[in-house]
Every structure is written in C-alpha cells, then in structure tokens.
Amino acid sequence: MGDSVQTLPAAQLGADLVIAAISFGFWATREGKQIGQRAWWAPIAAAVLVGLCFAVPLFLLLRERTLRTSQRNPMH
C-alpha cells in the first residue's frame, strides 16, 4: 500500500473509491432487502472482488429483474 499513496492525488483517489464502495454497500443492502431481492449480497461481493464498475450495473440489473417480477406477481 505504500506506493499507492505516495502522492496526494493517489491518496485522494483511493479515499474516494473507498467512500464510494462503502456507500454503495449500504445502498445496495438497504434497497435490495427493501424490494425483496434474493441475491442482494452478490453486487457487494462483486464490488470487493471485481470493482464498482461491475458491481453497480450488476445491482441495477438484478434490481430491475426483481421489480419486474414483483409487478407480474402482485401477491409477492
């Protein structure tokens, strides 16, 4: 980690990414549980293992599928 924070811009970018990932984790957990999304944890794992550039679109895809399914089955 020493080389990645030697300059101020690198440290700021790293801090920004950490803040964005934590915010995404809270949002995805809350929203996923609220709409009844089964695999609400998958985008959070993807954010840790792959990155936010993959996790956010994955969450939105899963969210859209869940919302469309619940519209077809209003009893759910």
N, C-alpha and C positions, 0 to 999 in steps of 0.2 A: 504494500500500500504506500510505501514511502515515495516511489517515483510518481505515482498518480496524483499526489497532492503537493508537489514541489512548487508549482506556480499557483498564483491566486485564481486565474481563470479555471484551471483544472479542479481546484478545490471547490469553487463555486458550482461548476458543472456537476461534480459528484454530489454535493449537498442538494442541488436542485433535483437530481434523479432520485435520491433517497426520499426526499419530501414527496415527490410525485408518486413514487411507488407505495409509500405508506398511505397517502391519501387515496390512491386507487384501491388499496386493500380494504380500507374502511368502507369506501363507497360500494365496491363490488359485494362485500359481505352483507351490508345492510340492504342494498337493493335486491340482491339475489334471494335472500331469505324473505324479504317482503313480498316478492312476486311468486314465491314458491319454486324457485329454480332449483332443480335437483343437484346439479354439479356446480354450485356457486363457488366452490373452492378451486375448481380447475383453472380459471383465469389467474387466480392469485399464485398458484403453483407455477403457471406459465410465466408470470412476471418475474418470479425468482429464478427459474431455470433458463428462460429464453430472453425475456425483456419486455418492457412496456409496449414496444411497437407491435408485438404479437399478442400480448395479453388483453389490451383494450379492445381491438377488433374481435377477438375471441369472445370476450364478455358480451359485447354488443350483439354478436350473432346468437349466442345462447339465450340472451335476454329476449331477443326478437322471437326466437322459436318458442320460448316459454309463454310469451304474451299471446302469440297466435294460437297456440294450443289451448290456452285458457279461454280465448274468445270462442273457439269452436265448442268447448265443453264448459258452459257457464256454471255447471254444478261443482266444478273443481275448485 
